[in-house]
Amino acid sequence: DQQVKQNSPSLSVQEGRISILNCDYTNSMFDYFLWYKKYPAEGPTFLISISSIKDKNEDGRFTVFLNKSAKHLSLHIVPSQPGDSAVYFCAATLNDYKLSFGAGTTVTVRA
Amino acid sequence: EAQVTQNPRYLITVTGKKLTVTCSQNMNHEYMSWYRQDPGLGLRQIYYSMNVEVTDKGDVPEGYKVSRKEKRNFPLILESPSPNQTSLYFCASRPGDREADTQYFGPGTRLTVL
């Protein structure tokens, strides 16, 4: 049973607007969360992360929010750019060696 | 250039024919891992290795073997492939003392088992 879930398989957003990607997890022991970005024919690349002791982490246009009580995290991309069109994976870990990934959300940024 | 390489990139084989997918990294990383990506399931960890001669199972190890005889190489072995192992496979590596966000992924190997 998947412990990390991304319930929206796709998201379409206009260039310049905000993209919000959601992720839910079931294991309350997870203590570190990550977002990866993946282009076709390439491996995933790290985007941003957050420790369970924080509720927000920003890096440029990307912000991750963590709500531990709801076991929910989200990734905000502001403003969205055409180069942001990719598959985004949410991941979580509790011992830093085993990573559990969600199914991914395909983001399409429209011009 | 720092990178993780996988070979082959594409492979079509038949059920039961043993195969090996190689993975090599040039960053002197201690930790290496294998994942498979399937539609609707995302990436699932198959095996990981914390250092030479130290390996452990991920979430979906059945039907796979690994070995870590040298730091730079972490081959994935399918002794008797079956059609349900048709998937996109990724190898990854990172320094052992760093958090998961320093993980580098290879470009992927698309395997089809007929």
Backbone of each chain as ProteinMPNN parsed JSONL, in Angstrom:
{"seq_chain_A": "DQQVKQNSPSLSVQEGRISILNCDYTNSMFDYFLWYKKYPAEGPTFLISISSIKDKNEDGRFTVFLNKSAKHLSLHIVPSQPGDSAVYFCAATLNDYKLSFGAGTTVTVRA", "coords_chain_A": {"N_chain_A": [[0.845, -1.186, 0.0], [0.573, 2.178, -0.891], [2.377, 4.668, 0.758], [2.698, 7.288, 0.321], [0.861, 9.675, -1.333], [-0.215, 11.145, -4.331], [-2.844, 12.678, -5.412], [-3.712, 14.015, -7.637], [-3.307, 13.457, -10.904], [-2.635, 15.167, -12.963], [-2.027, 18.611, -13.855], [-2.944, 21.705, -15.148], [-1.821, 24.887, -15.938], [-1.814, 28.442, -16.353], [0.808, 30.361, -17.78], [2.707, 32.351, -15.58], [0.86, 32.244, -13.534], [-0.032, 30.74, -10.346], [1.109, 27.496, -9.451], [-0.129, 24.759, -7.718], [0.716, 21.933, -6.054], [-0.26, 18.92, -4.575], [0.212, 16.612, -1.818], [-0.206, 13.713, 0.076], [0.404, 11.791, 3.03], [0.709, 8.686, 4.829], [2.205, 7.576, 6.872], [3.088, 8.492, 9.976], [5.596, 8.595, 10.993], [7.412, 9.529, 9.158], [10.03, 11.825, 8.555], [11.237, 13.571, 6.892], [10.824, 15.328, 3.89], [10.527, 15.51, 0.355], [10.602, 17.083, -2.881], [10.716, 16.13, -6.234], [11.628, 16.751, -9.611], [10.84, 15.807, -12.912], [11.854, 15.457, -16.217], [10.902, 14.242, -19.494], [12.603, 11.304, -20.589], [14.723, 11.649, -18.881], [16.4, 11.317, -15.684], [14.895, 11.769, -12.391], [15.24, 14.962, -10.748], [16.388, 16.647, -7.86], [14.348, 19.021, -6.182], [13.241, 20.596, -3.976], [13.164, 20.519, -0.379], [11.888, 19.576, 2.91], [12.12, 19.549, 6.402], [10.586, 17.692, 9.075], [10.4, 19.271, 11.292], [9.861, 21.76, 10.53], [7.486, 24.06, 8.989], [7.432, 25.293, 6.626], [9.292, 25.948, 3.674], [11.329, 27.796, 1.561], [12.524, 28.367, -1.756], [13.545, 30.38, -3.972], [11.306, 30.539, -6.586], [9.893, 28.443, -5.643], [8.026, 26.953, -3.065], [7.571, 24.939, -0.265], [5.089, 23.567, 1.767], [4.293, 22.203, 4.917], [1.979, 20.301, 6.661], [1.738, 18.765, 9.431], [-0.174, 17.691, 11.156], [-2.272, 17.136, 9.507], [-1.071, 15.429, 7.832], [-0.033, 16.233, 5.331], [1.411, 17.747, 2.497], [2.389, 20.478, 0.396], [3.359, 21.885, -2.734], [4.226, 24.971, -3.975], [4.441, 26.867, -6.87], [5.528, 29.835, -7.988], [6.089, 32.657, -10.034], [4.49, 30.46, -12.413], [6.345, 28.945, -15.041], [7.06, 28.195, -18.523], [9.144, 26.303, -18.636], [8.7, 24.873, -16.37], [7.044, 22.825, -16.906], [6.598, 19.517, -16.402], [6.984, 16.301, -14.765], [6.157, 15.985, -11.402], [7.326, 14.655, -8.438], [6.465, 13.715, -5.202], [8.147, 12.854, -2.205], [9.023, 10.866, 0.673], [10.778, 10.174, 3.745], [11.946, 8.155, 6.502], [14.217, 7.192, 7.666], [16.222, 8.082, 6.2], [17.361, 6.414, 4.349], [15.556, 4.745, 3.025], [13.329, 5.679, 0.602], [10.067, 6.799, 0.002], [7.88, 7.234, -2.649], [5.398, 9.324, -4.249], [2.837, 8.945, -6.815], [3.17, 10.854, -8.73], [2.659, 14.039, -10.388], [1.689, 15.474, -13.35], [2.626, 18.442, -14.671], [1.501, 21.028, -16.715], [2.358, 23.936, -18.255], [0.745, 26.541, -19.673], [1.128, 28.782, -22.387]], "CA_chain_A": [[0.0, 0.0, 0.0], [1.408, 3.37, -0.998], [2.367, 5.526, 1.946], [2.722, 8.677, -0.146], [-0.128, 9.723, -2.406], [-0.487, 12.369, -5.061], [-4.148, 12.304, -5.963], [-3.982, 14.692, -8.906], [-2.313, 13.0, -11.876], [-2.215, 16.23, -13.866], [-2.379, 19.988, -13.517], [-2.669, 22.639, -16.225], [-1.834, 26.242, -15.382], [-1.358, 29.457, -17.301], [2.1, 30.982, -17.475], [2.607, 33.504, -14.701], [-0.028, 31.976, -12.41], [0.504, 29.843, -9.327], [0.839, 26.06, -9.518], [-0.156, 24.149, -6.384], [0.72, 20.479, -6.125], [-0.559, 18.377, -3.253], [0.747, 15.301, -1.488], [-0.634, 13.211, 1.383], [1.142, 10.607, 3.455], [0.006, 7.95, 5.878], [3.119, 7.176, 7.938], [3.401, 9.658, 10.805], [7.008, 8.554, 11.368], [8.233, 10.233, 8.169], [10.576, 13.035, 9.159], [11.863, 14.42, 5.875], [10.001, 15.275, 2.696], [11.224, 16.076, -0.796], [9.954, 17.135, -4.183], [11.594, 15.935, -7.369], [11.087, 17.156, -10.909], [11.347, 14.882, -13.921], [11.556, 15.68, -17.624], [10.919, 13.0, -20.278], [13.883, 10.701, -20.967], [15.759, 11.996, -17.914], [16.114, 10.902, -14.323], [14.388, 12.84, -11.529], [16.216, 15.848, -10.117], [15.911, 17.21, -6.604], [13.82, 20.372, -6.322], [13.165, 21.27, -2.684], [12.851, 19.582, 0.696], [11.484, 20.166, 4.18], [12.197, 18.683, 7.565], [9.322, 17.655, 9.817], [10.386, 20.271, 12.357], [9.465, 23.032, 9.928], [6.212, 24.01, 8.274], [7.571, 26.002, 5.35], [10.639, 26.14, 3.159], [11.279, 28.515, 0.284], [13.722, 28.435, -2.579], [13.178, 31.104, -5.188], [9.889, 30.477, -6.97], [9.319, 27.217, -5.087], [7.793, 26.911, -1.63], [6.903, 23.725, 0.204], [4.388, 23.714, 3.043], [4.042, 20.923, 5.566], [0.968, 20.286, 7.718], [1.939, 17.446, 10.029], [-1.403, 17.161, 11.761], [-3.096, 16.62, 8.41], [-0.198, 14.568, 7.022], [-0.215, 16.82, 4.012], [2.339, 18.791, 2.081], [2.084, 21.055, -0.903], [4.417, 22.621, -3.428], [3.723, 26.128, -4.692], [5.377, 27.42, -7.848], [5.034, 31.167, -8.339], [5.071, 32.364, -11.031], [4.775, 29.286, -13.239], [7.015, 29.243, -16.303], [6.975, 27.052, -19.442], [10.144, 25.298, -18.265], [8.234, 24.101, -15.209], [6.253, 21.688, -17.404], [7.348, 18.304, -16.046], [6.312, 15.472, -13.757], [6.648, 16.288, -10.067], [7.133, 13.572, -7.481], [6.615, 13.945, -3.774], [8.786, 11.701, -1.575], [9.171, 10.974, 2.126], [11.685, 9.193, 4.308], [12.032, 8.186, 7.955], [15.568, 6.856, 8.122], [17.118, 8.676, 5.212], [17.856, 5.441, 3.376], [14.423, 4.278, 2.22], [12.488, 6.769, 0.143], [8.76, 6.422, -0.54], [7.462, 8.247, -3.61], [4.039, 9.347, -4.761], [2.69, 8.528, -8.216], [3.566, 11.935, -9.62], [1.692, 14.945, -10.99], [2.209, 16.087, -14.575], [2.27, 19.864, -14.762], [1.616, 21.653, -18.031], [2.228, 25.393, -18.166], [0.256, 27.055, -20.958], [1.586, 30.155, -22.706]], "C_chain_A": [[0.885, 1.242, 0.0], [1.263, 4.257, 0.21], [2.393, 6.999, 1.58], [1.811, 8.746, -1.367], [-0.222, 11.117, -3.015], [-1.752, 12.095, -5.845], [-4.498, 13.002, -7.27], [-2.933, 14.254, -9.923], [-1.835, 14.111, -12.805], [-2.732, 17.579, -13.395], [-2.012, 20.863, -14.706], [-2.816, 24.052, -15.679], [-1.311, 27.221, -16.421], [-0.032, 30.04, -16.832], [1.882, 32.221, -16.622], [1.72, 33.291, -13.475], [0.642, 31.006, -11.433], [0.141, 28.388, -9.634], [0.882, 25.531, -8.091], [-0.289, 22.646, -6.541], [0.569, 19.932, -4.709], [-0.056, 16.957, -3.079], [0.27, 14.925, -0.087], [0.183, 11.977, 1.744], [0.434, 9.963, 4.639], [0.906, 7.619, 7.075], [3.557, 8.396, 8.751], [4.866, 9.675, 11.253], [7.909, 9.241, 10.342], [8.738, 11.536, 8.769], [11.265, 13.957, 8.151], [11.116, 14.207, 4.575], [10.7, 16.019, 1.561], [10.285, 16.162, -1.998], [11.037, 16.977, -5.25], [10.849, 16.34, -8.628], [11.674, 16.218, -11.957], [10.873, 15.296, -15.305], [11.578, 14.338, -18.351], [12.343, 12.582, -20.633], [15.033, 11.125, -20.051], [15.393, 11.41, -16.554], [15.562, 12.061, -13.509], [15.529, 13.693, -10.984], [15.579, 16.484, -8.889], [15.466, 18.66, -6.809], [13.871, 21.138, -4.999], [12.784, 20.248, -1.621], [12.402, 20.333, 1.94], [11.588, 19.122, 5.273], [10.879, 18.745, 8.33], [9.263, 18.664, 10.956], [10.002, 21.654, 11.834], [8.09, 22.917, 9.306], [6.285, 24.717, 6.922], [9.043, 26.088, 4.972], [10.543, 26.751, 1.771], [12.612, 28.428, -0.437], [13.337, 29.083, -3.898], [11.685, 31.055, -5.442], [9.153, 29.297, -6.318], [9.203, 27.304, -3.562], [7.087, 25.611, -1.29], [6.325, 24.001, 1.58], [4.109, 22.329, 3.603], [3.023, 21.108, 6.685], [1.002, 18.896, 8.337], [0.656, 16.867, 10.595], [-2.316, 16.558, 10.699], [-2.335, 15.621, 7.551], [-0.281, 14.984, 5.55], [0.907, 17.804, 3.721], [1.966, 19.269, 0.691], [3.298, 21.801, -1.43], [3.759, 23.744, -4.21], [4.814, 26.626, -5.63], [4.79, 28.756, -8.309], [6.192, 32.052, -8.84], [5.454, 31.128, -11.847], [5.359, 29.716, -14.584], [6.937, 28.017, -17.217], [7.957, 25.939, -19.108], [9.76, 24.479, -17.048], [7.376, 22.909, -15.639], [7.074, 20.419, -17.246], [6.46, 17.442, -15.156], [6.961, 15.767, -12.414], [6.299, 15.141, -9.125], [7.355, 14.083, -6.066], [7.254, 12.69, -3.177], [8.945, 11.949, -0.08], [10.103, 9.887, 2.629], [11.657, 9.275, 5.838], [13.411, 7.82, 8.465], [16.638, 7.313, 7.156], [17.695, 7.679, 4.224], [16.751, 4.935, 2.47], [13.534, 5.466, 1.902], [11.183, 6.199, -0.392], [8.265, 7.564, -1.404], [5.956, 8.174, -3.872], [4.037, 8.996, -6.239], [3.064, 9.615, -9.206], [2.391, 12.759, -10.122], [2.342, 15.588, -12.2], [1.696, 17.513, -14.665], [2.505, 20.351, -16.172], [1.371, 23.144, -17.866], [1.896, 25.924, -19.548], [0.726, 28.49, -21.159], [0.418, 31.127, -22.759]], "O_chain_A": [[1.825, 1.348, 0.787], [0.15, 4.563, 0.638], [2.142, 7.86, 2.423], [1.967, 7.976, -2.315], [-0.298, 12.123, -2.311], [-1.732, 11.361, -6.832], [-5.464, 12.63, -7.938], [-1.773, 14.649, -9.809], [-0.748, 14.015, -13.375], [-3.712, 17.683, -12.657], [-0.897, 20.777, -15.219], [-3.813, 24.377, -15.035], [-0.476, 26.876, -17.258], [0.208, 30.19, -15.634], [0.999, 33.034, -16.894], [1.8, 34.04, -12.501], [1.746, 30.52, -11.68], [-0.986, 28.088, -10.026], [1.816, 25.819, -7.343], [-1.272, 22.147, -7.088], [1.195, 20.423, -3.77], [0.086, 16.202, -4.041], [0.339, 15.742, 0.832], [0.6, 11.216, 0.87], [-0.335, 10.607, 5.353], [0.406, 7.404, 8.179], [4.314, 9.234, 8.26], [5.325, 10.661, 11.828], [9.073, 9.509, 10.642], [7.984, 12.267, 9.411], [11.809, 14.997, 8.522], [10.809, 13.078, 4.193], [11.376, 17.024, 1.781], [9.312, 15.415, -2.107], [12.103, 17.589, -5.187], [9.622, 16.281, -8.701], [12.855, 15.874, -11.902], [9.678, 15.465, -15.551], [12.208, 13.393, -17.876], [13.185, 13.426, -20.941], [16.198, 10.971, -20.417], [14.242, 11.055, -16.302], [15.738, 13.219, -13.889], [16.642, 13.207, -10.785], [14.392, 16.812, -8.881], [16.119, 19.428, -7.515], [14.477, 22.207, -4.919], [12.158, 19.232, -1.923], [12.516, 21.556, 2.022], [11.198, 17.968, 5.097], [10.147, 19.731, 8.244], [8.196, 18.892, 11.527], [9.841, 22.598, 12.608], [7.58, 21.814, 9.113], [5.313, 24.732, 6.168], [9.916, 26.273, 5.82], [9.781, 26.291, 0.92], [13.677, 28.416, 0.18], [12.864, 28.418, -4.82], [10.891, 31.483, -4.604], [7.933, 29.177, -6.436], [10.15, 27.677, -2.869], [6.121, 25.227, -1.949], [6.978, 24.588, 2.442], [3.741, 21.407, 2.876], [3.186, 21.969, 7.549], [0.373, 17.965, 7.834], [0.434, 15.659, 10.511], [-3.039, 15.596, 10.957], [-2.907, 15.029, 6.635], [-0.564, 14.175, 4.666], [1.303, 18.591, 4.581], [1.317, 18.563, -0.081], [4.142, 22.277, -0.671], [2.851, 23.51, -5.008], [5.967, 26.786, -5.229], [3.725, 28.813, -8.924], [7.191, 32.186, -8.134], [6.635, 30.798, -11.949], [4.934, 30.705, -15.181], [6.763, 26.903, -16.724], [7.641, 24.761, -19.275], [10.425, 23.494, -16.727], [7.022, 22.074, -14.808], [8.119, 20.263, -17.878], [5.329, 17.811, -14.838], [8.187, 15.793, -12.308], [5.148, 14.716, -9.026], [8.32, 14.794, -5.788], [6.936, 11.578, -3.6], [8.996, 13.093, 0.372], [10.213, 8.818, 2.029], [11.379, 10.333, 6.403], [13.734, 8.121, 9.614], [17.811, 6.967, 7.29], [18.454, 8.07, 3.337], [16.974, 4.718, 1.279], [13.05, 6.163, 2.794], [11.188, 5.23, -1.151], [8.227, 8.716, -0.97], [5.33, 7.122, -3.737], [5.087, 8.777, -6.842], [3.255, 9.338, -10.391], [1.277, 12.256, -10.265], [3.417, 16.178, -12.095], [0.491, 17.755, -14.728], [3.564, 20.123, -16.756], [0.313, 23.564, -17.397], [2.68, 25.771, -20.484], [0.723, 29.301, -20.233], [0.615, 32.316, -23.012]]}, "seq_chain_B": "EAQVTQNPRYLITVTGKKLTVTCSQNMNHEYMSWYRQDPGLGLRQIYYSMNVEVTDKGDVPEGYKVSRKEKRNFPLILESPSPNQTSLYFCASRPGDREADTQYFGPGTRLTVL", "coords_chain_B": {"N_chain_B": [[32.664, 15.436, -15.407], [30.125, 15.163, -13.007], [28.26, 12.256, -12.628], [25.683, 9.737, -12.973], [25.633, 6.717, -14.547], [23.842, 4.463, -16.635], [23.471, 1.262, -18.088], [22.046, -1.201, -20.236], [20.335, 1.516, -21.992], [17.943, 0.967, -23.15], [16.111, -2.042, -23.354], [14.916, -5.025, -24.665], [13.659, -8.101, -23.862], [13.181, -11.668, -23.286], [10.961, -13.726, -21.362], [12.467, -15.247, -18.572], [15.126, -15.115, -19.369], [18.178, -14.409, -18.147], [19.338, -11.225, -17.046], [21.391, -8.274, -16.718], [21.475, -5.029, -15.469], [23.575, -2.374, -15.599], [25.029, -0.004, -13.323], [26.789, 2.916, -12.694], [28.731, 5.249, -10.842], [30.56, 8.322, -10.654], [31.284, 9.827, -8.479], [32.276, 9.078, -6.087], [30.419, 8.261, -4.211], [28.843, 6.895, -1.307], [26.329, 5.783, -0.927], [23.964, 3.982, -2.804], [21.198, 3.245, -4.992], [18.355, 1.473, -6.32], [15.479, 2.014, -8.336], [12.142, 1.462, -9.543], [9.923, 2.708, -11.998], [6.532, 2.985, -12.49], [3.44, 3.445, -14.246], [1.023, 5.335, -12.516], [1.978, 4.469, -10.094], [4.3, 5.672, -9.398], [7.707, 6.089, -8.293], [9.298, 3.269, -7.008], [11.247, 1.835, -4.503], [13.755, -0.568, -4.983], [16.178, -1.949, -4.16], [18.792, -0.931, -1.924], [22.064, 0.371, -1.174], [24.321, 0.953, 1.366], [27.007, 1.045, 1.511], [30.086, -0.445, 0.293], [29.604, -3.889, -0.081], [27.386, -3.792, 1.582], [24.068, -4.134, 1.565], [20.493, -3.655, 1.243], [16.98, -4.461, 1.364], [14.486, -2.728, -0.5], [11.225, -1.492, -1.079], [10.133, -3.177, -3.032], [11.587, -5.774, -3.604], [11.37, -8.332, -4.69], [12.262, -10.763, -7.054], [14.545, -9.56, -7.913], [18.112, -9.054, -7.754], [21.036, -7.701, -6.229], [24.414, -6.432, -6.148], [27.302, -5.195, -4.47], [30.254, -4.756, -4.993], [32.227, -2.997, -5.567], [32.777, 0.464, -4.883], [31.875, 2.258, -6.876], [30.107, 0.895, -8.542], [26.894, -0.629, -9.012], [25.205, -3.061, -9.828], [22.073, -4.238, -11.159], [20.354, -7.208, -11.055], [18.414, -9.462, -12.847], [17.385, -12.519, -12.445], [15.547, -14.322, -13.547], [13.675, -12.959, -15.566], [10.333, -11.629, -15.688], [7.186, -10.78, -17.29], [5.915, -8.877, -15.607], [7.958, -7.37, -14.691], [8.513, -5.537, -16.529], [9.332, -2.263, -17.004], [10.393, 1.1, -16.117], [13.571, 1.757, -15.099], [15.543, 3.227, -12.552], [18.712, 4.192, -11.408], [20.388, 5.489, -8.547], [22.539, 7.717, -6.676], [24.265, 8.946, -3.733], [26.18, 10.956, -1.365], [27.04, 9.214, 1.595], [26.74, 10.422, 4.04], [25.001, 12.456, 3.842], [21.858, 14.149, 3.441], [18.805, 12.979, 1.857], [18.272, 14.761, -0.189], [20.483, 15.192, -1.701], [20.679, 13.364, -3.642], [21.551, 11.871, -6.72], [20.173, 10.988, -9.825], [20.314, 8.436, -12.329], [19.895, 8.257, -15.975], [17.93, 6.435, -16.609], [16.618, 3.163, -17.478], [14.843, 1.543, -19.833], [13.005, -1.269, -19.675], [11.682, -4.046, -21.321], [9.897, -6.973, -20.963], [9.095, -9.788, -22.643]], "CA_chain_B": [[31.277, 15.75, -15.067], [29.529, 14.241, -12.042], [27.093, 11.624, -13.225], [25.323, 8.336, -12.768], [25.372, 6.136, -15.863], [23.166, 3.171, -16.649], [23.494, 0.553, -19.361], [21.689, -0.397, -21.409], [19.252, 2.471, -21.805], [16.726, 0.278, -23.596], [16.327, -3.486, -23.482], [13.765, -5.905, -24.85], [14.106, -9.465, -23.647], [12.1, -12.641, -23.153], [10.793, -14.297, -20.033], [13.408, -16.265, -18.122], [16.509, -14.911, -19.818], [18.872, -13.589, -17.151], [19.925, -9.983, -17.535], [21.989, -7.36, -15.74], [21.52, -3.614, -15.801], [24.707, -1.822, -14.844], [24.944, 1.369, -12.809], [28.096, 3.361, -12.254], [28.798, 6.673, -10.492], [31.952, 8.8, -10.599], [31.334, 10.857, -7.443], [32.751, 8.449, -4.85], [29.294, 8.207, -3.27], [28.711, 5.649, -0.554], [24.975, 5.254, -1.002], [23.379, 3.805, -4.135], [19.853, 2.69, -4.876], [17.611, 1.185, -7.539], [14.049, 2.254, -8.299], [11.401, 1.244, -10.763], [8.824, 3.648, -12.155], [5.392, 2.413, -13.21], [2.313, 4.392, -14.31], [0.1, 5.31, -11.387], [2.64, 4.007, -8.865], [5.478, 6.482, -9.119], [8.962, 5.357, -8.146], [9.348, 2.366, -5.864], [12.628, 1.455, -4.247], [13.956, -2.011, -5.112], [17.26, -2.246, -3.232], [19.749, 0.136, -1.728], [23.344, -0.045, -0.607], [24.903, 2.037, 2.167], [28.441, 1.046, 1.244], [30.544, -1.689, -0.326], [29.201, -5.129, 0.588], [26.242, -3.565, 2.484], [22.858, -3.884, 0.785], [19.252, -3.944, 1.965], [15.799, -4.452, 0.523], [13.561, -1.612, -0.512], [9.82, -1.875, -0.976], [9.742, -4.184, -4.029], [12.813, -6.493, -3.97], [11.128, -9.674, -5.228], [12.648, -10.983, -8.444], [15.764, -8.807, -8.215], [19.303, -9.202, -6.924], [22.037, -6.655, -6.412], [25.696, -6.659, -5.498], [28.095, -3.963, -4.356], [31.637, -5.192, -4.779], [33.058, -1.795, -5.659], [32.007, 1.636, -4.501], [31.284, 2.962, -7.991], [29.167, 0.091, -9.327], [25.784, -1.246, -8.284], [24.382, -3.696, -10.858], [20.765, -4.837, -10.848], [20.309, -8.503, -11.732], [17.138, -10.163, -12.932], [17.793, -13.898, -12.721], [14.543, -14.92, -14.42], [12.719, -11.863, -15.763], [8.95, -11.925, -16.036], [6.549, -9.588, -17.874], [5.576, -7.839, -14.611], [9.148, -6.564, -14.431], [8.578, -4.503, -17.556], [9.267, -1.017, -16.254], [11.481, 2.053, -16.284], [14.428, 1.593, -13.924], [16.485, 4.304, -12.264], [19.737, 4.039, -10.396], [20.683, 6.771, -7.921], [23.616, 7.682, -5.695], [24.499, 10.169, -2.957], [27.129, 10.756, -0.266], [26.376, 8.483, 2.659], [26.509, 11.22, 5.246], [24.161, 13.599, 3.501], [20.441, 13.851, 3.371], [18.336, 12.435, 0.589], [18.144, 15.75, -1.253], [21.697, 15.256, -2.512], [20.678, 12.169, -4.472], [21.603, 12.027, -8.167], [19.58, 9.862, -10.539], [20.746, 8.132, -13.681], [18.916, 8.625, -17.004], [16.874, 5.437, -16.714], [16.695, 2.019, -18.386], [13.493, 1.036, -20.129], [13.061, -2.722, -19.876], [10.466, -4.748, -21.735], [10.03, -8.432, -20.883], [8.003, -10.386, -23.434]], "C_chain_B": [[30.736, 14.684, -14.115], [28.291, 13.594, -12.649], [26.922, 10.185, -12.759], [24.967, 7.787, -14.149], [24.734, 4.764, -15.712], [23.286, 2.566, -18.04], [22.837, -0.816, -19.223], [20.607, 0.626, -21.076], [17.91, 1.857, -22.203], [17.047, -1.202, -23.763], [14.991, -4.185, -23.637], [14.276, -7.326, -24.725], [12.895, -10.39, -23.524], [12.074, -13.213, -21.743], [11.833, -15.364, -19.746], [14.854, -16.07, -18.521], [17.218, -13.925, -18.9], [19.452, -12.331, -17.773], [20.476, -9.168, -16.383], [21.933, -5.947, -16.287], [22.622, -2.995, -14.947], [24.422, -0.384, -14.432], [26.318, 1.744, -12.294], [28.045, 4.848, -11.938], [30.253, 7.07, -10.286], [32.154, 9.847, -9.506], [31.823, 10.312, -6.096], [31.651, 8.403, -3.768], [29.23, 6.863, -2.574], [27.368, 4.978, -0.791], [24.515, 5.155, -2.446], [22.066, 3.057, -4.004], [19.272, 2.419, -6.256], [16.125, 1.411, -7.302], [13.428, 1.758, -9.598], [10.227, 2.217, -10.803], [7.74, 3.019, -13.015], [4.237, 3.407, -13.181], [1.374, 4.216, -13.121], [0.711, 4.897, -10.066], [3.863, 4.835, -8.506], [6.74, 5.645, -9.077], [8.886, 4.492, -6.889], [10.773, 1.826, -5.724], [12.769, -0.071, -4.261], [14.991, -2.491, -4.09], [18.083, -0.977, -3.037], [21.004, -0.407, -1.067], [23.967, 1.138, 0.115], [26.414, 2.117, 1.998], [28.824, -0.277, 0.599], [30.163, -2.872, 0.553], [28.057, -4.955, 1.586], [25.023, -3.214, 1.641], [21.634, -4.224, 1.622], [18.077, -3.79, 1.022], [15.036, -3.138, 0.635], [12.145, -2.127, -0.396], [9.413, -3.004, -1.921], [10.943, -5.003, -4.488], [12.587, -7.827, -4.684], [11.484, -9.755, -6.704], [13.928, -10.271, -8.849], [16.896, -9.201, -7.266], [20.211, -8.024, -7.209], [23.341, -7.118, -5.785], [26.447, -5.341, -5.46], [29.514, -4.366, -3.971], [32.614, -4.026, -4.853], [32.171, -0.597, -5.35], [31.263, 2.241, -5.687], [30.18, 2.197, -8.722], [28.11, -0.585, -8.472], [24.84, -1.891, -9.309], [23.08, -4.28, -10.321], [20.621, -6.093, -11.696], [18.894, -9.066, -11.671], [17.451, -11.584, -13.371], [16.832, -14.573, -13.706], [13.438, -13.896, -14.647], [11.323, -12.361, -16.143], [8.294, -10.65, -16.563], [6.191, -8.507, -16.857], [6.785, -7.033, -14.167], [9.412, -5.584, -15.572], [8.356, -3.158, -16.869], [10.384, -0.088, -16.693], [12.29, 2.047, -14.992], [15.405, 2.754, -13.788], [17.455, 3.876, -11.167], [20.02, 5.426, -9.814], [21.844, 6.611, -6.954], [23.671, 8.999, -4.932], [25.557, 9.898, -1.9], [26.409, 10.118, 0.917], [26.016, 9.329, 3.863], [25.639, 12.433, 4.971], [22.705, 13.172, 3.39], [20.016, 13.508, 1.95], [18.264, 13.469, -0.517], [19.419, 15.908, -2.073], [21.772, 14.081, -3.481], [20.653, 12.519, -5.96], [21.012, 10.769, -8.809], [20.249, 9.683, -11.895], [19.636, 8.434, -14.667], [17.798, 7.614, -17.198], [17.174, 4.345, -17.727], [15.277, 1.511, -18.597], [13.606, -0.435, -20.51], [11.688, -3.252, -20.264], [10.737, -6.243, -21.702], [8.821, -9.055, -21.577], [7.662, -11.791, -22.955]], "O_chain_B": [[30.859, 13.484, -14.362], [27.387, 14.281, -13.125], [27.833, 9.533, -12.248], [24.102, 8.33, -14.835], [25.043, 4.009, -14.789], [23.212, 3.274, -19.045], [23.037, -1.512, -18.228], [20.033, 0.593, -19.988], [16.87, 2.202, -21.643], [18.117, -1.567, -24.25], [14.062, -3.974, -22.858], [15.223, -7.712, -25.41], [11.748, -9.96, -23.64], [13.075, -13.173, -21.028], [12.059, -16.265, -20.552], [15.726, -16.798, -18.047], [16.889, -12.739, -18.883], [19.989, -12.36, -18.881], [20.085, -9.344, -15.229], [22.302, -5.701, -17.435], [22.595, -3.086, -13.72], [23.684, 0.345, -15.096], [26.94, 0.988, -11.548], [27.41, 5.622, -12.654], [31.07, 6.28, -9.814], [33.075, 10.661, -9.584], [31.783, 11.016, -5.087], [31.933, 8.496, -2.573], [29.522, 5.825, -3.168], [27.278, 3.751, -0.848], [24.649, 6.103, -3.22], [21.842, 2.33, -3.036], [19.652, 3.057, -7.238], [15.576, 1.068, -6.255], [14.104, 1.648, -10.621], [9.616, 2.514, -9.776], [8.001, 2.575, -14.134], [4.069, 4.133, -12.201], [0.986, 3.101, -12.771], [0.053, 4.962, -9.028], [4.401, 4.698, -7.407], [6.835, 4.615, -9.744], [8.452, 4.953, -5.833], [11.404, 1.421, -6.7], [11.989, -0.775, -3.621], [14.696, -3.346, -3.255], [18.071, -0.073, -3.872], [21.006, -1.491, -0.484], [24.122, 2.211, -0.469], [27.026, 3.139, 2.307], [27.968, -1.135, 0.384], [30.373, -2.859, 1.766], [27.779, -5.87, 2.36], [24.95, -2.126, 1.07], [21.72, -4.982, 2.588], [18.156, -3.087, 0.014], [14.952, -2.527, 1.701], [11.893, -3.099, 0.315], [8.449, -3.718, -1.644], [11.296, -4.939, -5.665], [13.533, -8.394, -5.231], [11.061, -8.92, -7.504], [14.353, -10.365, -10.001], [16.663, -9.623, -6.133], [20.165, -7.426, -8.285], [23.373, -8.065, -4.999], [26.251, -4.477, -6.315], [29.91, -4.323, -2.806], [33.696, -4.071, -4.268], [30.955, -0.648, -5.538], [30.13, 2.695, -5.529], [29.394, 2.803, -9.45], [28.382, -1.051, -7.365], [23.792, -1.328, -9.623], [23.006, -4.749, -9.186], [20.752, -6.041, -12.919], [18.269, -9.137, -10.613], [17.75, -11.824, -14.541], [17.262, -15.309, -14.594], [12.39, -13.952, -14.003], [11.166, -13.374, -16.823], [8.791, -9.553, -16.309], [6.163, -7.328, -17.208], [6.658, -6.115, -13.357], [10.424, -4.884, -15.571], [7.326, -2.938, -16.232], [11.214, -0.441, -17.531], [11.75, 2.304, -13.916], [16.009, 3.203, -14.762], [17.073, 3.288, -10.156], [19.901, 6.428, -10.519], [22.109, 5.512, -6.467], [23.193, 10.03, -5.406], [25.814, 8.741, -1.566], [25.263, 10.47, 1.198], [25.1, 8.998, 4.616], [25.558, 13.341, 5.799], [22.385, 11.99, 3.263], [20.753, 13.715, 0.986], [18.198, 13.097, -1.689], [19.441, 16.672, -3.038], [22.821, 13.834, -4.076], [19.855, 13.343, -6.406], [21.306, 9.646, -8.401], [20.689, 10.646, -12.523], [18.542, 8.827, -14.26], [16.817, 7.904, -17.883], [17.887, 4.565, -18.705], [14.601, 1.103, -17.653], [14.213, -0.795, -21.519], [10.677, -2.952, -19.629], [11.679, -6.728, -22.328], [7.68, -8.872, -21.153], [6.77, -12.433, -23.509]]}, "name": "protein", "num_of_chains": 2, "seq": "DQQVKQNSPSLSVQEGRISILNCDYTNSMFDYFLWYKKYPAEGPTFLISISSIKDKNEDGRFTVFLNKSAKHLSLHIVPSQPGDSAVYFCAATLNDYKLSFGAGTTVTVRAEAQVTQNPRYLITVTGKKLTVTCSQNMNHEYMSWYRQDPGLGLRQIYYSMNVEVTDKGDVPEGYKVSRKEKRNFPLILESPSPNQTSLYFCASRPGDREADTQYFGPGTRLTVL"}
